[in-house]
Structure formats: C-alpha cells, structure tokens
Amino acid sequence: MAKKNTQDAVDKLAAIAHEGRLKLMRRLIKAGDAGMAAGDLARFAGVSATTASAQLQVLGNADLVSVRRSGRMMIYAANYQSMRGLLRFLMEDCCADRPEICGPLKESVAG
C-alpha cells in the first residue's frame, strides 16, 4: 500500500511541477467549489484554450482537478480531497512527529 501512495504522490507532484499548471492550480484553489470555466482559466493564464485544456487534462489525470459540463462550457474545480491526501502523505512522518514543529500544519490538513 505504501508503494501505491508513493506513486500517487509522485504523479500529483509531477503534475504541478510546471509553471503553467501550478498557476492554473493555484487559481482553481482560490475559485473554490464553484470552479472556473476553461476559457476563463485560459485568459487568466494568458495561454490558448488548447494549451489550457492540455494543462488541465494533466491536472485532471493526477486527480487534482475535476471537470463538469455546464451547457457548452467545461467547468474545472480543484479536488480538495485529493490535495489533502497528498498533504497528509507528505506530512505523515513530519519532523519525526514532533508536534512543536509540524503540529499546526498537520492539524490544518487533517480535515
């Protein structure tokens, strides 16, 4: 099970290890559960709709974003549950479980 969790973390981190995808991810986090239309995300990032779509697909394949159709628009939203899982994995053995170092951060991602 630990190997699966490690590979999942590697996949998620690889997906956001790109300036454009990180920019889109941060914007979607700020957008909240309502998410944002693909076209609005492309304009925000200053890229073509095709480029934004490709970047969002990478984030989606890593389970960091979800997508839903609303009429003719594709609405993307951050997958907070998946992000919390990644943060929990990263914090699992934080600082040898010394609460004075990682306690507050660990508590904030526990939800």
C-alpha positions in Angstrom: 0.0 0.0 0.0 2.9 2.4 0.8 4.3 2.0 -2.8 0.9 3.0 -4.2 0.7 6.0 -2.0 4.2 7.0 -3.0 3.5 6.6 -6.7 0.3 8.6 -6.3 2.2 11.4 -4.6 4.9 11.4 -7.3 2.2 11.6 -10.0 0.5 14.6 -8.3 3.7 16.4 -7.7 4.8 15.8 -11.2 1.5 17.3 -12.5 2.0 20.5 -10.6 5.8 20.7 -11.3 5.2 23.0 -14.2 4.8 26.8 -14.1 1.6 26.9 -16.1 -0.1 24.1 -14.4 0.9 25.4 -11.0 -0.6 28.8 -11.9 -3.9 27.2 -13.0 -4.0 25.0 -9.9 -3.5 28.0 -7.6 -6.2 29.9 -9.4 -8.6 26.9 -9.1 -7.9 26.7 -5.4 -8.9 30.3 -5.0 -12.0 29.8 -7.1 -13.5 27.4 -4.6 -16.0 24.7 -5.2 -17.7 26.7 -8.0 -14.6 26.3 -10.1 -14.0 28.2 -13.3 -14.7 27.8 -17.0 -11.9 26.6 -19.2 -12.0 29.8 -21.3 -11.7 32.0 -18.2 -8.7 29.9 -17.0 -7.0 30.2 -20.4 -7.4 34.0 -20.3 -6.2 34.2 -16.7 -3.1 32.1 -17.6 -2.5 34.1 -20.9 -2.5 30.9 -23.0 -4.6 29.5 -25.8 -7.7 27.4 -25.0 -5.9 24.4 -26.4 -2.9 24.9 -24.1 -5.1 25.4 -21.1 -7.1 22.3 -21.9 -4.0 20.2 -22.2 -2.6 21.5 -18.9 -5.9 21.0 -17.1 -6.1 17.4 -18.5 -2.7 16.7 -16.9 -4.0 18.0 -13.6 -7.2 16.0 -14.0 -5.3 12.8 -14.8 -3.4 13.3 -11.5 -6.8 13.7 -9.7 -6.0 17.3 -8.7 -8.9 18.8 -10.6 -12.4 17.7 -11.6 -14.3 18.8 -14.6 -18.1 19.1 -15.3 -20.1 20.3 -18.2 -22.4 23.3 -17.9 -24.1 23.9 -21.2 -21.3 24.3 -23.7 -18.7 25.2 -21.0 -16.3 22.9 -19.2 -16.0 23.9 -15.6 -12.9 22.9 -13.7 -12.5 22.8 -9.9 -9.8 21.9 -7.5 -10.1 18.5 -5.9 -9.6 19.4 -2.3 -9.9 15.9 -1.0 -7.1 14.7 -3.3 -4.9 17.6 -2.3 -5.5 16.9 1.4 -4.5 13.3 0.8 -1.3 14.5 -0.8 -0.5 16.8 2.0 -1.3 14.1 4.6 1.1 11.8 2.8 3.8 14.4 2.8 3.2 15.2 6.5 2.9 11.6 7.6 6.3 11.4 9.3 6.8 15.2 9.6 9.8 16.0 11.7 9.7 12.7 13.5 6.2 13.6 14.6 7.4 16.5 16.7 4.2 18.5 17.3 6.1 21.7 18.1 7.4 21.8 14.6 4.6 20.4 12.5 1.5 20.2 14.8 -0.4 23.3 13.5 0.3 22.4 9.8 -0.7 18.8 10.3 -3.9 19.8 12.0 -4.8 22.2 9.2 -4.6 19.4 6.6 -6.3 16.8 8.7 -9.8 17.9 7.6 
